[in-house]
Amino acid sequence: MPDLPILPDPKDPHLTRAVRAVDQQGAARDIRVVEERPLTIYLNSQEVVTSMTIGDYPEYLAVGYLRNQGMLLDEDVLTGVDFDAEVETVVVRTERTTDYEDKLKRKTRTSGCAVGTVFGDMMEGLEGLVLPETTVRTSHLYALAHQINTAPSLYLEAGAIHGTVLCQADKPLVFMEDVGRHNAVDKIAGWMRMTGVSGADKLLYTTGRLTSEMVIKTALMGIPVLASRSGFTAWGVEIAQQIGLTLIGRMRGQRFLCLAGDERLVRDADLSSVADEPKGRVRKGSRGG
Amino acid sequence: MPDLPILPDPKDPHLTRAVRAVDQQGAARDIRVVEERPLTIYLNSQEVVTSMTIGDYPEYLAVGYLRNQGMLLDEDVLTGVDFDAEVETVVVRTERTTDYEDKLKRKTRTSGCAVGTVFGDMMEGLEGLVLPETTVRTSHLYALAHQINTAPSLYLEAGAIHGTVLCQADKPLVFMEDVGRHNAVDKIAGWMRMTGVSGADKLLYTTGRLTSEMVIKTALMGIPVLASRSGFTAWGVEIAQQIGLTLIGRMRGQRFLCLAGDERLVRDADLSSVADEPKGRVRKGSRGG
């Protein structure tokens, strides 16, 4: 397992582009914007999905997507993950045909598209799931938020992007960003799958909202704690409570709210040493999408 | 056409739920969070997709989704839009079987899932598209932003939600919110399709990011101007430039950036009369997702 964190590379010329804008007073301004490109994911010979992505770590994205959709099981042996930049495809190869390829072929014949099916399958995977009884120090939460918010990132470079970070104690390990709503977390899942790293002693931090899908994905990655600057949906909260996942949101400066699994929290932080953030009074939109 | 705007109903008990949270100091707090529920959309007897939605205006969402995906054409005659709250389905019925049902059945047999196909189809619809040569007064832009940001909304009530507003001159006409990334704009498209309202003299305002898909959807709805508080992706900008759509982003207080179609803008606003908003220094996450 690598001991240095994986971080976004804001200077990678494939990830942002300079464009000319005109401001409110008619003055020309050059700004950098993030790229967005299609990536088609295959499982062996079966085309599965075309996802819009910023384009870094395509192999992790493909493996993580298939793993998070339940199409690639823990017992499946990966024999190759081949990215072709020219035709924008990743082919994930397994030793034997996976169970899911047949399922996908069969189900799509009757239901038109696998979207509903996939969602159903994801919920099923939660039955009997037991997340480890770890603890989370609030001093670590604040330390993580500070490191993540000040790390070099595509968000600071160009905005309009989501970030997700796999953390252990007070250390960020893998920091992924993407334009696609769930691509950042899928890339983390792919990294975990390909390096064999367990989620049991980890925390997942995301800049996005805590929806049902984020909660389900985190739980299925075996990670017992999910934290975010953003808010919650009711179903996200309900699922977290049912499966015993610690759900922390609206983390801003000193403030946060814990909506489920509060028993894991150890409130050891000296709040007087944590910088507070003024409470927002207006709509904030820079993370929208 | 109704002359009163359609607005979110933050007090609708089906759209938010009270949940108990614990804050950073261990104090219990009751907060409201938005609901999120699955809605399965059928086109006649063909199941098309299951979408996660807040649950209001399901008929507009279904019709708008099918219309924006190119599955429901302008010449298709709607004979019924039936929402069943019990089983969380909407069935959109057309006079004759649409072209798309056959297409979906055929294509999914070979490609596994229609996602890639749908995306390809959406790009195709842009060829030959000409958007009307309208003008946009910046005084109207500022007036719209002010009205939208202060209107009663689920965002102000519970956060963690996206908003999209169909506007005409300086008047918001239809204000839709949803947890799903593109549901809010699909609901607008459904309202336009079912009421027969044209996009030619309209502006679309969104709280989300200006990605390729948002730009494509706006253009296919015949709306020549798209504005947002959020940022841009490179492909979103590129497509807007190619098809001549006016793309305005990062609207905060007095500031905004126009990335395409600047020739439609009439800078008539007296900037000294527009309240400015302090430039953000920290990550903002309340719109994430």
Interface residues (C-beta under 8 A of the other chain):
Chain A: T16 R17 V19 A21 V22 D23 Q24 Q25 G26 R29 I31 V33 V34 E35 E36 R37 P38 T40 Q46 E47 V48 V49 T50 M52 L104 K105 T108 R109 S111 G112 C113 A114 V115 G116 F119 T138 N149 Y155 A158 G159 A160 H162 V179 R181 T206 T207 G208 R209 L210 T211 S212 E213 S228 R229 S230 G231 F232 T233 A234 W235 G236 V237 R250 R252 Q254 R255 F256 L257 C258 L259 D262 L265 R267 A269 L271 E277 G280 V282 R283 K284 G285 S286 R287 G288 G289
Chain B: T16 R17 V19 A21 V22 D23 Q24 Q25 G26 R29 I31 V33 V34 E35 E36 R37 P38 T40 Q46 E47 V48 V49 T50 M52 L104 K105 T108 R109 S111 G112 C113 A114 V115 G116 F119 T138 N149 Y155 A158 G159 A160 H162 V179 R181 T206 T207 G208 R209 L210 T211 S212 E213 S228 R229 S230 G231 F232 T233 A234 W235 G236 V237 R250 R252 Q254 R255 F256 L257 C258 L259 D262 L265 R267 A269 L271 E277 G280 V282 R283 K284 G285 S286 R287 G288 G289
